[in-house]
């Protein structure tokens, strides 16, 4: 009974986990735009965010396999890579259309402004950032959104509703990012559709995690999508 009570108290972290990334993104991208505080606030918000699953697991002390952190085999790799390549191809096609449109130069200028806030000024620095975001950050997000938020929601709610809520929360902080980089007047025609696509990807990764019982497949898929996104950012900025 005591373990159940501890779990219920620890589960109070889940609503916070669903809104914290959005609040953080608004703070360091919008409220602190052009400020030297943007970079430390970004790092601090990520530290707090990714500490929440650690706090939950420390309180509840489940077996580590309960979160689905153990790879199940070669099938996870193949499914993850195939999924990621398919999603990355769709993303690359959409971004190629954007790169050929008049809005590309304004989007590139907004990206450069954010990179300036984060003291990223050279291709080498950008590629280092891209590697970290694509490999490490995508893994941390999968632990956070799928093994933590979605898995806990799925213990209380029907699976489809848990997928919908977790994916909406996952996409919400990306809406702040998309709105930051979308040209003026393109919120509804560019930022919102992009965010809807991210929500669909998040739902797909939840489903992969649910079906495979492991983070490996959704992480590899997420990694390839982020790599494609960062690659297109490089093209926009440095050609």
C-alpha positions as CSV (number, residue, x, y, z in Angstrom):
1,X,0.0,0.0,0.0
2,X,2.8,2.3,0.8
3,X,4.4,1.7,-2.7
4,X,1.0,2.5,-4.3
5,X,0.8,5.8,-2.3
6,X,4.3,6.8,-3.3
7,X,3.5,6.1,-7.0
8,X,0.3,8.2,-6.8
9,X,2.2,11.1,-5.3
10,X,5.0,10.8,-7.8
11,X,2.5,10.8,-10.6
12,X,1.7,14.4,-9.8
13,X,4.8,15.1,-11.8
14,X,3.1,14.0,-15.0
15,X,0.9,17.1,-15.5
16,X,4.0,19.3,-14.8
17,X,5.9,17.2,-17.3
18,X,3.3,17.8,-20.0
19,X,3.5,21.6,-19.8
20,X,7.1,22.3,-18.6
21,X,8.8,22.0,-22.1
22,X,6.3,24.5,-23.6
23,X,6.8,27.0,-20.8
24,X,10.6,26.6,-21.2
25,X,10.5,27.1,-25.0
26,X,8.4,30.2,-24.7
27,X,10.8,31.6,-22.1
28,X,14.1,31.1,-23.9
29,X,12.8,31.6,-27.5
30,X,10.2,34.4,-27.1
31,X,10.6,36.1,-23.7
32,X,14.4,36.2,-23.8
33,X,14.9,36.7,-27.5
34,X,18.1,38.5,-28.1
35,X,19.1,38.2,-24.4
36,X,22.3,36.7,-23.1
37,X,20.1,34.8,-20.7
38,X,18.6,32.7,-23.5
39,X,21.4,30.1,-23.5
40,X,21.6,29.5,-19.7
41,X,17.8,29.4,-19.4
42,X,17.6,26.9,-22.2
43,X,20.2,24.7,-20.5
44,X,18.5,25.1,-17.1
45,X,15.1,24.2,-18.5
46,X,16.4,21.1,-20.2
47,X,18.1,20.0,-17.0
48,X,14.9,20.4,-15.0
49,X,12.8,18.7,-17.7
50,X,15.0,15.6,-18.0
51,X,15.3,15.4,-14.2
52,X,11.6,14.7,-13.8
53,X,11.7,11.1,-15.0
54,X,14.7,10.5,-12.8
55,X,12.8,12.0,-9.8
56,X,9.8,9.7,-10.6
57,X,11.9,6.6,-10.9
58,X,13.9,7.4,-7.8
59,X,10.7,7.8,-5.8
60,X,8.9,4.7,-7.2
61,X,12.0,2.5,-7.8
62,X,10.6,0.3,-10.6
63,X,12.8,-2.3,-12.2
64,X,14.6,-0.6,-15.1
65,X,13.0,-2.9,-17.7
66,X,9.6,-1.6,-16.6
67,X,10.2,1.6,-18.7
68,X,11.0,-0.4,-21.8
69,X,14.6,0.7,-21.8
70,X,16.0,-2.6,-22.9
71,X,16.4,-3.3,-26.6
72,X,14.5,-6.3,-27.8
73,X,16.6,-7.3,-30.8
74,X,17.4,-6.7,-34.5
75,X,13.8,-6.1,-35.3
76,X,13.8,-2.8,-33.3
77,X,16.7,-1.5,-35.3
78,X,15.1,-2.4,-38.7
79,X,11.7,-1.0,-37.7
80,X,13.3,2.2,-36.3
81,X,15.5,2.9,-39.3
82,X,12.7,2.2,-41.8
83,X,10.3,4.4,-39.9
84,X,12.9,7.2,-39.5
85,X,13.9,7.1,-43.2
86,X,10.3,7.3,-44.3
87,X,9.5,10.3,-42.0
88,X,12.8,12.0,-42.9
89,X,12.0,11.7,-46.6
90,X,8.6,13.4,-46.1
91,X,10.2,16.1,-44.0
92,X,13.0,16.6,-46.5
93,X,10.5,17.0,-49.3
94,X,8.5,19.5,-47.3
95,X,11.6,21.5,-46.4
96,X,12.8,21.4,-50.0
97,X,9.6,23.1,-51.0
98,X,10.2,25.7,-48.3
99,X,13.8,26.3,-49.4
100,X,12.6,27.0,-52.9
101,X,10.0,29.6,-51.7
102,X,10.3,33.3,-50.8
103,X,9.9,32.5,-47.1
104,X,13.2,30.6,-46.9
105,X,15.4,33.7,-46.5
106,X,13.3,35.1,-43.6
107,X,13.2,31.7,-41.9
108,X,17.0,31.5,-42.3
109,X,17.4,34.9,-40.8
110,X,15.3,33.9,-37.8
111,X,17.4,30.7,-37.3
112,X,20.6,32.8,-37.5
113,X,19.2,35.1,-34.8
114,X,18.5,32.2,-32.5
115,X,22.0,30.7,-33.2
116,X,23.5,34.1,-32.3
117,X,21.6,34.0,-28.9
118,X,23.2,30.6,-28.3
119,X,26.7,31.7,-29.6
120,X,26.6,29.3,-32.6
121,X,28.4,31.1,-35.4
122,X,30.3,28.6,-37.5
123,X,29.4,25.5,-39.5
124,X,31.5,23.3,-37.1
125,X,29.7,24.6,-34.1
126,X,26.3,24.1,-35.8
127,X,27.3,20.5,-36.8
128,X,28.3,19.8,-33.2
129,X,25.0,21.1,-32.0
130,X,23.2,19.1,-34.7
131,X,24.9,15.9,-33.6
132,X,24.0,16.5,-30.0
133,X,20.4,17.3,-30.7
134,X,20.0,14.4,-33.2
135,X,21.6,11.7,-31.0
136,X,21.5,12.7,-27.3
137,X,18.5,15.0,-27.2
138,X,16.3,12.7,-29.2
139,X,17.1,9.9,-26.8
140,X,16.3,12.0,-23.8
141,X,13.1,13.1,-25.4
142,X,12.1,9.5,-26.1
143,X,12.7,8.6,-22.4
144,X,10.8,11.7,-21.3
145,X,7.8,11.6,-23.7
146,X,7.3,7.9,-24.4
147,X,8.8,6.0,-21.4
148,X,7.7,8.6,-18.8
149,X,4.7,10.7,-19.9
150,X,3.0,8.3,-22.3
151,X,3.6,5.2,-20.3
152,X,2.2,6.7,-17.1
153,X,-0.8,8.2,-19.0
154,X,-1.5,4.7,-20.5
155,X,-1.8,3.3,-17.0
156,X,-4.8,5.6,-16.3
157,X,-6.4,6.1,-19.7
158,X,-7.4,4.1,-22.8
159,X,-4.4,3.7,-25.0
160,X,-5.7,6.0,-27.8
161,X,-6.4,8.8,-25.4
162,X,-3.0,8.4,-23.8
163,X,-1.4,8.6,-27.3
164,X,-3.4,11.7,-28.2
165,X,-2.6,13.6,-25.0
166,X,1.1,12.6,-24.9
167,X,1.5,13.6,-28.6
168,X,-0.3,16.9,-28.2
169,X,1.9,17.8,-25.2
170,X,5.0,16.7,-27.2
171,X,3.9,18.9,-30.1
172,X,2.9,21.9,-28.1
173,X,6.4,23.1,-27.3
174,X,7.3,22.5,-31.0
175,X,4.6,25.0,-31.8
176,X,6.6,27.7,-30.0
177,X,9.6,26.7,-32.0
178,X,7.8,26.6,-35.3
179,X,6.1,30.0,-34.6
180,X,9.5,31.5,-33.8
181,X,11.0,30.5,-37.2
182,X,7.9,30.9,-39.4
183,X,7.9,34.2,-41.4
184,X,5.4,36.9,-40.3
185,X,1.9,36.1,-41.2
186,X,2.6,32.4,-41.7
187,X,1.5,31.1,-38.3
188,X,-1.6,29.3,-39.5
189,X,-0.4,28.3,-42.8
190,X,3.1,27.1,-41.8
191,X,3.7,26.8,-38.0
192,X,0.4,25.1,-37.2
193,X,0.6,22.5,-40.1
194,X,4.2,21.8,-39.1
195,X,3.2,21.3,-35.5
196,X,0.3,19.0,-36.6
197,X,2.9,16.9,-38.4
198,X,5.0,16.7,-35.3
199,X,2.0,15.5,-33.3
200,X,1.5,12.7,-35.9
201,X,5.1,11.7,-35.6
202,X,4.8,11.7,-31.8
203,X,1.8,9.5,-32.0
204,X,3.7,7.1,-34.3
205,X,6.6,7.0,-31.8
206,X,4.1,6.3,-29.0
207,X,2.6,3.4,-31.0
208,X,6.1,2.1,-31.9
209,X,7.0,2.1,-28.2
210,X,3.7,0.5,-27.2
211,X,4.0,-2.3,-29.8
212,X,7.7,-3.0,-29.5
213,X,8.0,-2.6,-25.8
214,X,11.3,-0.8,-26.2
215,X,12.6,2.7,-26.9
216,X,15.1,1.6,-29.5
217,X,12.8,1.7,-32.5
218,X,11.2,5.2,-31.7
219,X,14.6,6.6,-30.8
220,X,16.2,5.6,-34.1
221,X,13.2,7.0,-36.0
222,X,13.3,10.2,-34.0
223,X,17.1,10.5,-34.5
224,X,16.8,10.3,-38.3
225,X,14.0,12.9,-38.4
226,X,16.0,15.3,-36.2
227,X,19.1,14.7,-38.4
228,X,17.1,15.5,-41.5
229,X,15.8,18.7,-39.9
230,X,19.2,19.9,-38.8
231,X,20.6,19.1,-42.2
232,X,18.0,21.3,-43.9
233,X,18.8,24.0,-41.3
234,X,22.4,23.8,-42.4
235,X,21.4,24.2,-46.0
236,X,19.2,27.2,-45.3
237,X,21.9,29.0,-43.4
238,X,25.1,28.0,-45.2
239,X,23.8,26.8,-48.5
